[in-house]
Amino acid sequence: MFGVKWVAENFKSSTNLYDLLSEDGIDNQGNSINFIEKSMERDKLLIQAIQSGNRDMLEDVTKIAGLEQNKGYYYGNPILKGEPLRTRKNGMIIRNTLCRVAGELGGVAAIYLHLVFEKYAIQIEQATTTDYLEHVVTPNMFAEYCDLVANYSTLKYSPLIKEIVIFIGNHLREELNVSNLAATFHVNSSHLARKFKKETGYTISEYVNHQKIEAAKLLFQGGEVTVGEVSEKLGYNSNSYFSKIFKKITGKSPVVYLKSLHN
């Protein structure tokens, strides 16, 4: 049986493997198998950079990709004839998924990955130009996933604190404090408070509030348009208290933050 490489090397022009996959003839692009392999290698490096939360590595990957952004094979997926924007969107959907998987491998709680994934899924579909996808959505998406791992990875924590951090991320709408967390995980509350502060640098109440506000920012970025909606989703009993905590942590009121997004 003939392998893919043999087929690519022994058939010319109209029977070139990449041309068959793309349903479109692309002249002077060289060996299609090489392009596909290069794209897969970039994806591996992208996953490594995000999984480790390494911005320097991510910058190197972005530079490599930037050298070939103007070429049809950049995203390594079949080209749709006459539809460059749809082709680019398909590639971005693939990379949004890869980034989410890399974030999970990097120890980020599912709720944050879900919110970021949804935000970029919407931005990708709403994009009207390939330039916007390449120069705005792509770098922002890669950087945000990378920073999620750098700031919220649970891999650096002890097993107990890792479990609690994940639990907090998945139960942000509920009342979370030292007492009920200690009861849930069957540990002494004083011991838990000391251990949590030592490993995270925050008290449990501080950590919960920071996580809620980060989630609030992601909800606003994802299209939630009222303070009341977000406050309710995150379990705050009053909009005013939510606004107070939001401003304390971000330096802006939720209303001002929303306006900055629209601008």
Beta strands, then each sheet from edge to edge (+ up, - down):
end
